[in-house]
Amino acid sequence: MSSNILIIEDEKLNADRLKRLIGMIRPNANIVAVLDSVLESLDWFGRFPMPDLVMMDVRLSDGLSFEIFEKITITCPIIFTTAYDEYAVKAFKYNSVDYLLKPVEQEELQFAIEKVEQYCNVNNNQTAIEDLVRYLKPKSHRNRFLIPFKDGYKAIAVENVCYFYLEFKVTKARLQDGTEVVLAHTMEELDQQLDPQVFFRANRQCIIHVNAIAQLHNHFNGKLKVDIKNSDIEVIVSREKAAALKQWMDC
């Protein structure tokens, strides 16, 4: 089973890793294609037969992969992958459609493939996808935050935030004027609510506004170091996300 597998992933390192792991887990599997965008995926599904399994990244080079489901119906099992969204993993582990964190590990991928081969059917698969889309896809991007201030509240515009960061399990926002505010949101919630064209999730502890980035430096092991304007914070981007950051900065 799962003999024809389609990979939808916009980061070459992650795509290569998936191909290597699939080759180890299912040596006879055929990787029918590796696609990196919503547009390319829609074109592929319009021209080729449905594969037996799709490995699909949530964030692609031209948008969220959920946009694919708004245009076509995919009737085969799907295993989603993403760099973060830990809460979503917990919420959807019971579904026949699995959801894995990057970098994907061989044991987790093998379990996911065995799971969809044994239990997944078309109806359950489509229902799980619809539930997942409703759960994860934001209705619109966040524009402001309302935070406690003195005896009342004040609004903080998202455009005035240089970066968000996690410190001792507390989420904070560093503003352009150098001040900081505490937010009652997790980093995972912010990652879903913020405009991905403007904010980049550099790592588990930091989300950066594009205008706050002064320079990128090569770091050891293929990582990147990000210089933030008017800040001495050190932001390290993993090798797996480095290519995505450079592509994001170059668009």
N, C-alpha and C positions, 0 to 999 in steps of 0.2 A: 504494500500500500504506500501512498504518498510518493509514487514513482515520478510524477511530474510536479516540480516545485518552482513557483515563481517568487523571486525576491524583489521587493519594492523597498529600496533603501538608498538615500542620497549621499551617504558617506562611504567612500570606496573602502576604507579600512574595515568598517563594520560589515559591508557587503562581502568582502573577501573572507572575513572571519566566519560569517554564516556559511559561505560555500565550503570552507574547510571543515567546519564542524558537521555539516550535513553529510559531507563525503565520508567522515569517520563514523557517523551514526547510521547512515543509509548509503552504503557504497554504490548500490545500484540505482540510486535516485538520479533523475535527470533535471538539472537546473535549466528550465526552458528560457529564462531571460532574467536580467537584472535591470530594473527600471529605477529612475531617480526622481520622478515628478508625478504630480497628479495628471497633467496633460498627457504625458507619455503612457501612463497606466491606462487612461481612458482609451487611447488609441490602440493599445495592445489588446485590451479585452474586446474591442470591436472587431479585431482581425483574427484572433486566435481562439482555439477551444479553451474551455475552462480547465485550469490545472487541477491537480489533486489537492494541493495545499498552497497557501500564500503566506510568506513571511513578510509582514508589512510594518514599516516604521510609521510612527504617528506623525512626526513632522517631516515633510519633504521639502525639496528645494523651492517649490512654488506654492506651498500652503500645507494645510492639514490633510492627511490621507482620508479623513472622514468625508471630504468633498467628493471622493470617488463614488461613495454610496448614494449620493444625491442624484447621480446621473445614471448609474447602472446597478444591477443586482448581481452580487457575487454569490454563487451557490456552492462554493467549496469552503472547507474549513480555513480559518485565518488565525495565525499566531501573531499578535501585535508585539512590537518591540519599542522601547523608548528609553531615554537616558535617566528619567526621573519618575515622577508620578507614583510614588510608593503606595499612596492611599488607593489608587485605582487598581493596583495589583491585588491588594487585599480584598477589594470590593468585588472583583471579577474572577477570582481563582476558582469559584464553584462553577463557572460557566464552561461550556464545551469549547468556547474560543478562549485560548490562553493569552497571557499578557506578561512579557518578560522584560526585565531591566537590562540595559546595556552596561558593560559588555556582557553579552549572552554567554553563559557557561555551558559546557558540553552536557553536564548532567541534567540541568534544567531544560535544555532544548530537547534532549532525548525523552525526558518525561513528558514534555508538551506534545511532541510528535506522537508518542505512544498513546497519549490521552485522546487526541483528536482522531487517531486511527481506530480506536476502540469504541469511542462513545459519541462522536459527533455525527449529526445528521443535518440535512439541509434546513429543516424548519427550526431546529434549536440553534443552528449556526446563525441564521438570519435574525432571529429574535435577540440573540446575544449581541450581535453587531448593533442593532437598533438601540438596545439598552445602553451599550457602551458609548455610542455617539451622543445620546441624550445626556449621559452622565458627565462626559468630558468636554464636549464642545461648548465654549462660552457663547452666550447669546450676543454679546458685544464686548468690546474691549473696555476695561476700566479707565475712567477719565480722572477720578479724584478719590480721595480718602477723607472721611470725616473722623476727626480724632478729638479726644477730650482736651480742653484748653481752659485753664483757670476755672471759672464757674460755669463754663458752657462747652462749646465745641468750635472747631475751626476746620475749614476745608483745605486740603493739600492737593494741588494739581499734580497729576502724574508727570506732566512735562517738566516740573520743577525738581524731580528726583534724579540724582546722579546715579545712585545704585542702591539696591536693597541688599542687606546682609543678615546673616544669622550669627548671634553672639549669645552663648550660654542658653541656647534654646529660645531666645527672644528675637523676633523679627524687627529689624530697624531699617529706616530709610534715611540716607544721607542726602540732604537738599543742596541746591546750588549755592545757597548763602552760607554753607558750612555747618548749619545746624542739623540735628538728628531728631527723629520722632520714632516712637515705638508704635508698631502696628499689630492689630489683633488678627493677623493672617499668617498662615504657614507659607513657606517658600513654594510649596507645591501649588497652593491656591493662587499665589501671585503669578506663577509660571503659566497657569491656565488663563488668568484674567488680563494679563498685560499683552499689548500689541507685539507680536514676535518680529515685526519689521523694525521696532524701535528698541526693544529690550532683548538681551541675550542671557540665557542661563549659563553662566561660565562654569559653575560647579555647584555642589550641594549647598554652599554657604553664600553664594553671591549671584545677583542678577544685575546686569550693567546696562545703562542707557547708552545708546550709540554715540551721543554727543559728549559723553564723559570719558571716552577712550582717547588717550593721548598717543599711545604707541603700543605695538606688539613686539615682543622680543622672543627669539627662539630660546627654548629652555631644554634641559637635558631630557633624553628619552622621547623626543618628538613632541614634548609639551610646549605650551606658549605661556609667557608671562605678560600680563596686561598692565600697562601704566595708566592709572586713573588721574585725570586732571585735578590739581589742587588737593591731592590726597597721597598719603604714604602707605595706603593699604596695598598688600601684595595679593594679587589675584593670579592663580595658576590654573590653566586650562589643560585638561588631560589630552593625551595623544589622540584618543578616540573623538574628542570634540574639537580639536585644533583645526581640522580641515573645514568643519562646519562654520567655525568662527571666521576664518579667513574668507570663506565664500560669502558669509553674511555681511562682512565689512566691505566686500567688493561689489555688492549688488547695486 
